[in-house]
C-alpha cells in the first residue's frame, strides 16, 4: 500500500531548497586568506580590536563575493564597503554621544533611507545592508578606537579582500591574461546557452533554455560592464572579449526566433556556438564553423550571425555592450516609488524596533556587564531582506542556522586554545563562507561561528546562548512587521518590477515594428520587391570561414557590415526587455513562496509575466523575419494581437494599472 503524497507548502519548500554547482575554489582561497591573516597580524601586535573590526569588514565583503569579473567585483565589493564604513562611523559617534531614544530614532531613519535605496538593485541592496549592520555594530559594540579609526580599519579589511580578488589568479585559468578569466567564463557561458537553446528548439525545454540564455547574457553584461578609468576598453584582450560578447547578440536573437517557430534544431545548428564557446574560454581561433541549412528566416539569420561572429573573433575590434544607462532621475523614481517606499518603511520599522528592544535589554543587564547589543538589530536587517528568500523561509533558516552555529561554537570554544584556536577558526569559517552562501541556514551558521569567534577575541565572554534569544526576538519582530498592513497597495516590489518590464517590452515591440516599416519602405523604394539572399535561401550546409559567405556578410539586413549601427538600438531594447522580465520573474517567484497572507497580493502576476515573455519572444521572431523579408506574415501580426489582448485580460485579473500595458499593434506591412 503506497502512502499518499503530501504537498509541501511553498515557503517550506523554499527553505529546504539548496543551490547546486561546483565549489568556487577561488572564493574559498580568498575567504581563508581574508580575515585570518588580518588577525594574525593584529593579535601579536596587541591591536586585537583593530584586527576584529578589519576582519568584520573582510567578512561582510566576503558575503558579497560572487562569481564574475574582477572589474565588476570593484563595484560589488567596494560600494557596500564604503557604505559600511560610513555606517560604522555614524553608529560609533552616535552610540557615544546620544541617548537611547535619539539613537533609536537615528537608526530608524537610516533604515528608511537604506531600505528605499536597496530597491535600486543588487549593489545598492548590499550597500544598504552593510550600512545598517555596521551602524548597529558601531553603536552596540564598545571598542577602544575612535569612530574614524574604526571606519578605516573596516575599509582596510574589505580592501584586503578586494585586493585578493583582483590579484589572485583563478585556479586552472591558463588561457591568456588571467585578469579576464571571469569575463571569458561569462561570455563562453553565453555561447553554451545559445547552443543549448538551439538543441531544445521545438521541444518542451525550449522556454527553460531561453530563460537560461537570458541569465547568461545578464551575467556576461555585468561582468564586462564594471567601472573603468577610461570610457572604452584599453587592452587588446578586453576589446576582444567585448567583440565576442557583441557577436553573441545576433546569435541569441536567431536562436530565440528558431525556438519560437517551434521547428526542431539540428546538431549542426548548435555545433557552431559550441566551437565559439571553446574559442572564448581557450582564447584560441574559432576554426571552421559548421553552417546550418538556410531554409527558414531564423536559420538564415543564424548562418549570417555565425559568419559575423567568425569575423568579429578575427578582428577583435571591440563592441558595444548594448546597455541602457540608468539615469539619476530614474534612480530617484525607483527610490521614491512604491517599491522603495514599502521596503524602506519595513526596514526602518524592523531595524528601529530591533535597536530599541536591544537597548532596553541592555539596560536590564540582559548582556551582563558587556554592552554588546548589536546582534538583534543586525539580525533584523538580514531577515528583512527579500533578496535572501521569502519571509517565512528566511526566519526559519536564520533560527536554525543560529542554533547550529551557536552550538558548534560552544563546543569548539571549549576545546580550542586561545587566541590561536580562535584565529584558526575565523580562517576556516572564512573559507567555508563562499560555499555556505548556497543556503541561508548554512550561511547563517558559518557567520554565527565567525562572529562569535571575533567578538570573543575582542574580549566579549561566551555569548552563544544569549545570541539565540536575540535571534528569536529578531525573528518575531520581522514576522510581525512583515505582516503589518502598509499605506498603499501591497506587493509594491513585484508590481514595480512588472511595470518596468511592461514598459521595456512595449518599447522593444514598438521599435521592431517601426524598424520593419522603415525597412519595408526602403526596400520597396529601392527595387520594388524583395532582394536576393546572397547564397540563396536553400544554400547547402558546409563549413563557414571568414570571407566565404557571399553577400551575407555585407547584407544590410544581416548582422554583418553596417548592421552593428543599424541594429544597435534594437539589441539594447531587447536586452532591457529580457533583463527586466527576469528581475520581475524573480520577484514574483519569491512572492509566491511567501505565507498565504502575503502571497495573495501577487496572485496573477506570474501569468502576466508569462504572457510578457511570450510577447517579447514573438517580437524577437518578428525582428528576425523583418530582417529577412522586410514584411511580417499574418501569423506574426496575429500572434502579437492575441498576446496583447491576453495581456490586457491578465493584467485586469491581477489588479494592475490598465495604463501600464503596451499599446495596440501598429500597422505593419504583411507578406502576401
N, C-alpha and C positions, 0 to 999 in steps of 0.2 A: 504494500500500500504506500503510495507516494504522498509525501507531505505537501500540503498546499503552499504555494509560493506566497511570500509576504512582500508587499510593496514597501520599499524603503522610502521614507519622506525625503523630498529633495534636499532639505537643509542637512539631514543626517548623511545622505549620500555624498554631498559635497564635502562634509567633514572627514569622510573616510577615503576620499579620492586623493591619490598621490601622483605627482608628476613623474614622468619617466624620462630617461635619457642617459647618455654617457656621463661618467664622472668628469666634472670640469677640473682637470688636474692643475691647470694654470691658476685658477682661483684658489684651489686647495693650497698650493705652494705659497701664494700671496697671503692667504689667511694665516698660515703658520709663521710667516716672516713679518707679519704686521705688528700686532700688539705685543707678542712675546719678546722680541728683541728690544722694543722700547723699554719694557720693564727691566730687562737685563742690564740696560744702561742706567736706568733711574734708581733701581734699588741699591746697588753698591755705592752709588754717588750720594746716597742719603736724600734723594729727592723723590720719595715714593709717591707723594700726592701729585706731583707734576707728571710722573710716569703714568699714574692711574688716569688722569684726565686725557693725556695723549693716547693711551690705549682705548679709552672710550671713543675718542674721535676716530681712531682706526676701525673700531668695531662697527660703529654706525656707518662709516663709509663702506665697510665690507658688506653690509646688508644691501647696499645699492650696487655692488659689484656684479654686473651681469655680463653674459657673453656679448661680444660686439667688437667694434674697433677701438683702438687706443684714442683716436680723436674724439669719438663720441663719449668715451669714458671721462674726458676732461669736464664736459658739462654734467654728465650723470653723477659723477662723484664730487666735482668741485663746487657746483652751485649749492647742493644741500649742505656741504661742509661750511661754506660761508654763512649760510643761514643758521646752522648750528652754532657757530662761533658767536654770531650776533645774539642768539637766544641765550647762550651761556653768559655773555657779558651783561645783558639786561637782567637775567634772573639772579646773577650774583649780586649786583648792586642793589636790586630791588629787595632781595631777601635780607640784606644787611641794614637797609635804611628805611624801610616802610613797615607798617604794621600788617597784621594778618588780613584784615578786611581790605585794605588798599592793595595788598599783594594779590589777593584773590580776584579783585576787580581788574587789575592789570593783566593777570594771566588769562582771565576770561576774554579780555579784549584781544590779546594775542591769539587766542584760539579762534576768535571770529575772523580775524584777518587771515591767519594761516589756513583755516578751513576753506574760505572763499577762494583764496589763491590756488589751492590744491585742485580746483576744478579745471584749471588751465591745461594740465597734462601730467604725465608721469614724473618729469623732473621737478615741476612745481609741487607736486604732491610729496615727493621725497624731501624737498626743501622745507615745506610746511611742517612735516613730521619732525625733522631734526630741529627746527626752530623751537617747537613746543617741548620736545623731550629734553633738549639741552637747557631750556629756560627752567624747567622743573628741577633738573639736576643742579643748576647753578643756585637756585633758591633753596633747595632742600637738602643739599649735601655740603656740610661745613668743611671748608678747605682753608689751609693757611694762606694760599696765594691770593692776591687781589684779583678782581674780575678781569682786568685786561690781560694779566698773565695767564689766567685760565683759558681765555679765548685763544691766545697764541699757542698754548700747549695743545689745545683741541685741534686747531688748524694744523699744527705740526704733525699730529698723529694721522689726521686724514690725508695730509700732504704726503706723508711717508708711504701710505698705501697707494696713492695716486702715482707716486714716483715708481713704485714697484710695478704698477700696471703699465706704465709707459716704457720701462727699461727692460723688464724681463722678457725673454723670447718665449713663445708658446712651445711647450714640449712637442717635438716631432715636426714642427713647422720649418722646413728647409728650403721652400720654394721662394727664390727672390728675396727681397727686402723683408725681414721678419716684422718690421714695424707695421706692415699692411696685411698681416695674416688674418686679422679679423675681417677686414674688407673682402679679402679673397674668399674666405669661407662663406660670407654672406652672399656675395654675387654668385659664387658657384652653386649655392643652395637655390637661387632663383632659377637657374637653368635646369637643375634637377627637378624643381617643382613644375616647370613647363613640360618637361618630358613626362612626368607622372600624369599631368592633366591630359596630354595627348594620348597616353596609354589608356586612360579612363574614358575618353570621349565615346559617347554612345552607350555608356554603362551606368549602373546605379551609383558609382563612386565619383562621377564627374563633378557634382556640386561640392563634395568634400575636398576634392583635389583643387578646385578653383579657390576655395577658401584658404587652403594651404599655400597656394601661389600668392594670394594677397598678403598673407602673413610674411612670406619670404621677401616679397617686394618691399613691404613696410620696414622689415628689419634691415635690408640692404640700404634702403634710402636713409635710415637713421645712421647706419654705420659709416656711410660716405659723407653725410651732411654735418659732421661735427664742426666745432669752432676752428677758425683758422685766422692767421695774421694777414694773409693775402686773400683777395676775393676769389682767385682761381687756384686750382691745384698747381703747385710749384715743381713737383718732381715728376719725372717720366713714369715712374711706377704708379703714382696716384692718377695721373692723366689716363694711363692705360686702363685702370680699374673703372674710372668714370665712363670711358668709352665702352667698356664691356657691359656695364650696367645699362647705359642708354641703348645699346644694341638689343638688350633683352626685352625692351618695352614693346616693339612691334611683334616679336615672337609671342609674348604673353597675350597680346591682342588677338593674333591669329589663332592661338590655341584656345582662347575663350570662345571665339566665334565658331570654331570647329566643334567644341563641346556643346554650344548652344544649338547647332544644327542637328545634333543627335546622331551624326554619322560616326561610325566606329573608326578609330585611327588605325595606324599600322606601325609595326616595329620600325620601318624605315623613317616614318614621320618623327618618332621620338629619338632616333639614334643621333641626329644632328645636335639637338640641345644637350644630350649627354656628353658628346665629344666636346662641346663648348664648355660644359661644366668642368670636365677634366683639364681642359686647357687653362681655365681660370685658376683652379686650385694648384696646378703644377707649374703655372707661369710658363707654358710652352705654346708653340704654334698650334693652330687648330688642325691642320692637315685637311685632307679631303672630307667634305661633309655630304652625307647621303641626301639626295634631293627627293622629296615626296612627289607623287603624281600631282599634276596641275589640273585636276578635273573639276574643281569647285573653287569659288572665290576664296574661301578660307585656306584651302590648300595652296592656291597661287600666292596668297599673302604670306603663308608660312615659308614657301620656297623663296620668295623675294626677301623675306626677313632673314633667312639663313645666309643668303648671299651678302646682304648688308652687314650681318654680324661678322662674316669672314673678312670683309673689307675693313670694318671697324677694328677688329682684332689686329689686323696687319698695320693699319695706320696709327692706332693708339693716340689719336689727337685730342682726346678728352671728349666729354659730352655733358649735356645738361642733366641735372638730377631731376628736373621736372617737378619741383616742389613749389607749393604756394606758401609764401612767407606770411606768417601771422602778423598782422599789423597791431599797433598799440591800441587802436580803437576796438578791434575785435577781441583783444585780450581783456580790456576793461569791461566790454559787454559780457564776456564769459564770467568774469569775477562777480559782477553785479547782477547777473542774470539769475533765473530760478535755481539752476544747479548750484551756483556759488553761494547764493543766499541760504538755501536749505542746508547744504553741507556745513557752511560756516556757522550757522546757528547751532547745529548739533555738536560740532566740535567744541564750540565755546561753552555750551552747557555741560558737556562731559568733562572737559578739561577744568573748567572752573569749579564744578561740583567736586571733582577728584581732589583739587588743591584745597578746597575748603574743608572737606572731610579729613584729609591727611593732616592739615594743620590743627584741627580740633583734636584728633587722636594724639598728635604730638604734645599738645598742651595737657592732655590727660595722661601723659607718660606711657602711651602705648609702645613707644620705641625705647623705653628706658631712658638713659641719660644721654643718648646719641640722637640728635635731631636729623635723622636721615629719612625724611618723609616724601622723597621724590618718587618712590616706586608707584604709588597709587595713581597720581595724575599721568605719569609717563605710560603706565599700562593702559589707562583710559584712551590715550592718544592712539596707540596701536590698535586697540579694539574698535575704535570708531571708524577706522579707515576701510572703505569699501573695496579698495584695491586688493585686500587680503582675503576677500570672500564674503559670503552672506553673513549677516549679523549673528545668527544663531550658531553657525559654523565657527565663526571667529571666537565667540565666547567659549564654546565647548573646547576648541583646540587650545585656546590660551590657558584655560583652567587645567586641562590635562597636561599640557606641556610644562606649566609651572610646577605642578605636583611632581612630575617626573624629574625635572631639573633640580628642584629643591631636595628631594630625597637622594638623588645621585650626588649632589654637592655635599650634603650632610655626611654621607658615607665616605666620600673622598677626603673631605677636610679632616676627618678623624684619623686618616691613615697617612696623609702626605706631610712631609716635613715643611716647615715654614722658614723663610718665604720661597725657597727653591721649588717646592712642590706646587705652590700656587702659581708661580710664574710658568712652570711647565704646563699646568692645567689651562692657563689662559692661551698658551700657544696651541695646544691640542684642540681646544674649543674653537679657536680661530680657523684652524684647518678644517674642522667639521662644518663650519657655518655655511660655506657655499653649497654643500650637499644637502644640508638641513633645510635650505630655503624651498625645497620641493614640497614641503608640507608645513603648515603654520604651527602645528603642535611640536614637530621636531625642531623647527627654528626657535620656538619659544623655549624649549628645554635647553638647547645649546646656549642661547643668550642668557638664560637664567643662571646656568653654571658659570658662564664667563663673567657676568656682572657680579655675582656673589663672591667670586674669587677676587675680583678687582677691589670691591669695597672692603673685603677682609684685609687685603694688602694695605688699603688706605687707613686701617685702624678700626673699622666697624667690627663688633663682635659677631659671632654666629647668628645669622638673621633669617635662616631658611624658613622657619615656621611662621614668623611674622609676615614674610613675603606672601605666603599662601593666603593668609587672611586679607591682606591688601588686594591681592589679585581677585579674590572672590568679591570684595567690595566694588572694585572697578568693574567687574562683570555685571554686577547688579545695577550699577549706575548707567552703564552703556545700554543694557537691555531696557531699562526704564525710559531713558531719553530717546532711544531708537524707536520706541512705540508711541511717543507723545505726539499728539496732533500739532501740526505746524500751520502758520498762516500760509494761504495759497494751496496749490494742488500738490499732493504727494507724488513721489516718483519724479522729482524735478530733474535729476541727473539723466534718467532714461529718456524722458521727453525732450530734454535739451539736445542730447546727442542724436536722437532720432530726427529732430527738426533740422539739425545741421546736415545729417545725411540726406534728407529730402532736398534741401537746397542744393547740395552738391550734385545729386542725381539729376535734378531739374536743369542745372547749368550745363551738365555734360550732355544731356539729351538735346537741349536747345542748340548747343554748339555743333553737335554732329549733324543735326537736320539743317541748320543754316549752312554748314560747310557743304552738305550734299546739294543744296540748291545752287550755291555758287559754283560747285564743280560741274553740275549738270549744265548750267548756263554757259560756262566757259567751254565745255566740250561741244555743246550744240552750236555755239557761235563759231567755233574753230573749224569744225568739219561736218557739222550736221548729223553726227551719229557717233557710235561707239568706235573707239580705236582698237587696234590690234593689241595683242598681249605679248609682244616680244617673241618668245619661242612658240607661242600658240597655247591654246587652252589645254591641249591634251599632250603636252610635251612628254617624252619618255623619261622615266626616272633615271638618275645616274648619280655621278659624283659632282658636287658643286665646288668649284675652286674660285679664288679671286679672279674676276675678269671674264668668266666664261658664261655669263648669263644673258648675253644678247642685250636687248633693250631693257630688260628688267631692272638692271642696276641704275639706269638713267631715267626710268619711267617716273614722271612727276607724281603719279598716283601711288607708287610703291614707296617703300621705306628708304630707298637709295637716293642718290643725287641730292636735290634740294629739299627732300621731304622732311629733314630734321627741322627746318624752319616752318614748313607748311603745316606739319602735324604736331608741332611742339605744344601749342595751346590745347589741342585735344588730349594729349597724353598727360598734361598737367591736370586737366579736369577729370580724366579717367582715374588717375592715381588718387585724387582727392575724394572722388565718389566712393571708390572701393575702400579707402582708408577710413573715412568717416562711417561707412557701413560696418566695418569690422569693429570700430570702437562702440557703435551703437549696439551691435550684437553682443559684445562682451558685457556691456551694462545690463542688457535685457536678460542674459543668461544668469547673471548674478542676482538680479531682482527676482527671477523665477524660482531661485533656490532659497529665498527667504521664508520665514514663517508665514502662514496664510494671511495673517493680518497685514503684512507688508507686501506680500507677493501680489495681492489682488489689485494694487494700484498700478501694476504694469501689465495687467491682463490685456491681451490682444495686440500688444506691441510687437511680439515675436512674429505675428502674421504680417504686420505692416513691414517689418524688416525683410521678411522672406519675399514679399512682393517687390520691394525696392531692389533687392538683389537680382531678381529675375528681370526687372526693368533695366538695370544697368548692364546685365549680360546681353539683353536684347539690343541695347544701344551700341554696345561693342560690336555685335554681329552686324548691325546696320552700318557702322563705320567701315568695317572691312568690305562689306558688299558695295558701298558707295565708292570706295577706293577702286574697286574692280570694274564697276559698270557705270557709275555716275547716277544710278537710279535705284530705287527700292522696289521690292516686289510687294504685292498685296499681303503676302504672309508677314513681312516685316511691319508694315504700317498697321495691319490689323492686329498683330500681337501687341504693339505699343498701345494702341487704343484700348484693347482689352485689359492690359495691365494698369493703365491709368484709371479706368473705371473700377477695377478691383481694388486699387489703392485707395480711391476715394471712399469706397464702401467699408474697407477695413479700418481706415482712419476714423470714420464715423463711429464704428463699433468700439474702437479703443478710446473714444472721447478726446481725440486730438483736434487741434485747431484746424478748421477746414481751409483756412487761408494759407497754410504752410505747405500744401502739396504742390508738386509740379503741375504746370498748366496743361491745356489740351495739346494735341499733336499739331504742330504747324504743318501747313501744306508743303508736301514734298513731291518731286517727280516720281512716278511709279512706272516700273518697267512693264512693258506690254509684250 
